[in-house]
Amino acid sequence: MKNICKKLALLAIPVGLYLAFFIVFEPNNYFGLKRAAGSTQPVARVRAWQADPGEHLILGDSRLAHFDLELAQQASGRLWQNLAFGGASLRETIDLANYVLDSGSPPKELLVGLSFYTLNAGYDTDRMSALQDTLNNPLAYIFNLEYNVNALTGFTNWLGWLRQRAAGATDLTWAEAQVEHETAEWTAEDYVGADGQPLALHRTLAEYPAVIAPKCQNWQLNTAMVHKLEALAARCQAEGVRLTIVLPPMADNVKAEVCDVYGITGEMEAFLPTLAAWQDAYGVTVLDYEWAGRPEFDDDRQFYDGFHLDTTYGLPQWTQQLFGALQN
């Protein structure tokens, strides 16, 4: 029996060491042992909210995931927490909204992202049940292959940062080095296409319509999700939660080369009165920067690609505009 116990103890040593390694380098701060997560994954953001539930929440896809929350607070007069994450479908956004409303600490206000892209029936991913399993079961998190790969990547990135610091190539702290940015100083090479011809826009922006076209060619309004969104609006009204639906801006070439070409513009023009009706029926605030109230941005300067604003030259301006509109 003693020999068995010794062998089990010896076996526990590498397991314990790997668990310690995993906890140190997993980027989502799942166990709440770090100051903040180095990730914008949904598990990281929901865990941060669970640890300190706030009253004003942002939900949506990547276009709402990178706000400077201090700037948002200055513009709106309220402290925000961001639960938006890259690739979030409308279904996932609504399910996450209901998840926080079902919690023991429901918010007072929700800012929910919506766009022609997430209204598309062809874009309807559903990962909420897997997310809830991970949130409720630490073992499911620890043994998840993706999060283990994230931890190994975090370790590799940390080694790279140490080498840069040692060589004097960066003065960023480790926390600063993990911040995600979508900003660039475009050079002359960025205005030349793959065929060698000059481009009117930088290549990342110019090529973006072709990137999203496959999802948009057979665009259909996801009526099931529209009904779910309306149900969320009714619930928020009944529970005294302020709901704002925001349609983020898109670059001009996305509208011209995708929305106009595939008939989405007409479909959205037919749908927008529905949102207007919800303002009267449920007290929803609708802020439309995608169609009716498109900001006069310099797309080539202020958009990183056709959907995402440059985090230096475009996003701060829209942050002030959006959250300033929420001030009252």
N, C-alpha and C positions, 0 to 999 in steps of 0.2 A: 504493500500500500504506500509505504514511504517512497519507493522508487517511482511509482506512478505519479505521486504528488510532485516529486522533483522534476519529472519530465514535463508535467503540465506547467510547472512554474517556469521552466526553461522555455517552453513553447510560448508562454505569455509574454516573455521579454520582447521578442521581435514584433509581436502583435501590438503591445503597448507602445513600442517605439514608433511603429507606423501610425498608430492612432494619434500620437503626439505630433508627428510630422504632418499628418492630414489636417489636424485642428489648426496648426500654425499657418499652413499655406493654402487651405481652402479659402476661396475669395469671397464667400458669401456671408461670413461672420455668423454662421448658423447658430453657434453656441454662445454668441454674445460676449466673447472674451476680448474682443478688440474694440477700438474706438469707433470704427466704422467699417463697412464692407468695401472691398475693392472691386465691386462688381455691380452692374445694373440688372442682373438676372432677377426674375420674379421672386425666387426663393429668398434672395438677399433683401429685397425691398419689403417683402411681407414680414420677414422676421424682424427687420428694423422697426416696422410699424407695430408689430405685436409687442416688442419690448418697450415701446413708448408710444402708445396710440394717440394720434393727434386728431384735431377736429376738422381739418381742411385737407382733403386728399385729391391728388391728381391721378387719373387713370387713363390709359390709352396705349398707343404704340410708341415707336422710337422717336417720333416727332415731338412727343411731349415728355420724353424721358431724360432730357439733358438741360432742363432749366437751371439757371443759377437761382437757388431758392432764397438767398439773401436779397437778390434783386427783385424777385417776385414778392417777397415780404415788404420791401420798401414801396413797391408800386401799389400793392393791394391793401397794406396795413394788416395783413394776416400771415401767420406762420403756416407754411405748407409742408406736406410730406408727399413724396413722389413714389407712386406704385406703378407708373407706366413702365413698359419694357418693350424691347425690340421685337417686332414680329407679332405683337398681340393682335389677335383677331377681335372683331366686335363681340363675338360670343364670349371670348375670354375676358374682355373688358367688363362686360355686363355681369358675368358670373363672379368676377373678383369684386365688383361693386356690391353685389348681394352678399358675398362672403363677409365683407367688412360690416355691412349693415346687420348681419346676423350675429356678429361678435358681441361680446359683453361691453364693448366700448365703441358704439356706433359713432360716426362722425357727424358734424353739423353741416358739412358742405362737401360736395363732390364736383370736380371739374373733369368731365368725361370727353375724350377725343372721339371724333367721328370724321369719316371722309368717304369720298366715292370709292376709294380702294378697299376700305374695310366694310363697306356696304355691299360689296360684290359677293354674290352667292358662291362664287368660285374660290373665295378666300375665307374659309370657315374652320380654321384649326380649333381643336378642343383639347387642351392640356391641363385643364383645371383640376380634374380628379387626380391626376398624377401629382400635381403640385400640392394638393391637400394631403395626399398620402405622405409626401416628403415632409411637409410641415408638421404632421402629427406623429411621425415615426422617425426618430434620429437614426435608427439602424438602416432604414430605407435610404436615408441621406448618405450615411457613411459607406454603404456598399453599392452606391450608384456609380456606374462606370464613368459617366460624364463628369461628375463632381470630383472623382479621383483624378481624371485627366486634367481638370481645372487646377487641382492642387499641384500636380507635377509641373504644369505650365507656370503656375505662380512661383514655384521653386526655381525653375529655369530663368524666369524673368528677374527674380531677385538676384541670382548669381550674375546676370548680365548687368544689372544696376550697380552691384558691388564693383564690378570691373570698371564701369564707367566712372564711378566715384573715385576709385583708386587712381585712374588715369587723368582725373580732373576734367573729364569730358562732360560732366553734368554737375549742377549744384542742387538738383531737385532732391527732396526727401523721398523716401520710399512711398509714402502716402501720395505725394504730389505726382510721382511717376506713374501711378496707377489710374489717374484721372483720364477718362476717354475724351478725345477731342475730334471734332470734324471741322478742321480749319486748314487752310493751305495758302501759301503765297505762290500763285500760279506763274509759271515761266513760259517763255515762248514755245517750248516743246509741248506744253499742255494745250496749245491751240493748233496742233497738227493732228489730223486723223490718221487712222491705221493705213489709209491709202496714200498718205503723204500730202493730201490736200489741206489747205488752211480751214480752220473752223471759226465760226463767229462767236462761239462760246467755248469755255474750257472743256476739255474732253470728258471729264466726269459728268458734267451737266449735259453736254451735247449728246452723250450716248445713253443717258438715263431712260428716255422714252422706250428705247429698244429693250432695256432691261426689264421694265414692267409690262411691256406689251403682251407677252404670252398670257399673263393673268387677266388682261383687260379685253382681249379680243372678243370674248363671248360674255361680256359683262351682263349680269342680271341682278336686279335688286333683290337682296336677301330679305324677303317679306317676313320670314319667321323671326329674324333678328330685329326687324323693325318693330314687330309686336312685342318682343322681349324688352326692347328699349323703352317702348311706351309703358309697359308694365313697371319698369324701373322708375320712370317718371311719376307714375301714379303712386308707387310706394313711397318715393321721396316726399311727395306732397303730403301723404297721409301721416308720415312719421316726422314731419317738420324738418326735413333735410333739404338744404338749398342745392339745387341741381343746375349746373351750367353745362351745356353741350357746345363744344368748340370744334369747328372745322378748320384745321391748320392750312396755311397757304401752300400753294404749289407753284412751281416755276411756270413761266409762260409757255415754254416748249412742251411741257407735259399736257397742258390744256389743248394746245394746238395740234400736237402730234399723236396724242392718245385719246383724250376725252372727245375732241371734235371728230376725229377720224372714226372712232368706234361707236359713236352715237351716245356716249355717256353723258355728254353735256345736256342733251335733250331729256334724257332720263332723270338726271339730277334736277333740272329745272321743274320737272313734273313732281318730284319728290319734296323739294324744299318747302312748299306750302304746308306739308304735313308737320314739319318742325315748327313752323309759325303757329299752326293750330295748337300745338302742345304748349306754347307760351300762354295762351289764354286758358286752356283746359287744365293744365297742371302747374302753372307758375314757373315753367322752365325758362331759363335764360339761354338764348341761342346766339352765339358769336360766330358769324360766318366769314372767315378769312379766305375761304376756298373759292367762293363764287361771287356773292353779292358785294362783299367788302374786302376784296383782294388788295393787300397793301402795295404801294408803289415802290417795290424793292428794285434795286439794280440786280437782276438775277445773276449775272455773271460774277458779281462781286459778293452778293449776300447769300446765295444758295451754294451749298457744298455739292449737292446733286439736286435732282428735280423735286424731291420731297423735303430734304433736310437742310435747314438753314445753317450757314457757316457759324460755328460757335463763337467766333470772334466778331465777325462783321455783320451778321444777320440776326442770330438768335437773341442777343441782348436787346436789340431794338424791338423785336416782336414781343419779348417778355414784358417790357415796359408797357407796350400797347395793350397786350392781352390782360395782364394783371391790373393795369390801370383802369381798364373797363370794369373790373370786378370790385373796384374800391368802395362803391356804395352798397 
